[in-house]
């Protein structure tokens, strides 16, 4: 007995993933139907579903989402592991001294923090070390070789840099009037 004569309850057994998915789908479907009490009272739920006004979830909805997420995360980890290896080899070839320091640093961090064994964090480590060790143009060439989609990001960054330079040049040749009234006219 615990407080004031009450008996202790045994802890509830945790739901399985299937039970949780069933319960969540039923709760969602009930909540959707409760938005239209007049329609459901008249037995017109089918028409609302056909029109797409009421959304329904299948009982295995949550399980399918979880399986899809698991598959996508696995694919992402595999991709990060491949990228990390490519960055590691590129750094080893480009700057052996920086490679040695980065390898020792990574081993220290992996010993101290188990989360550093995650392929995503290992990839970030090698990517950062490569970026810091090499000149910008060489780093960009290597990054585009490893991840071709990075070329678009570099192009956008270059465009923004050129705009900033043009804006600064224009501001130097056309000073603004006080209170933001635009450039001086000759």
Secondary structure, DSSP 4 states (H G I P E B T S, - for coil): --GGGPPPPPPPPPPPHHHHHHHHHHHHHHHHHHT-HHHHHTT-HHHHHHHTSS----TTHHHHHHHHHHHHHHHHHHHHHHHHHHHHHHHHHH-HHHHHHHHHHHHHHHHH-GGGGSHHHHHHHHHHHHHHHS-HHHHHHHHHHH-TTHHHHHHHHHHHHHHHHHHHHHHHHSPBPGGG--BPP-
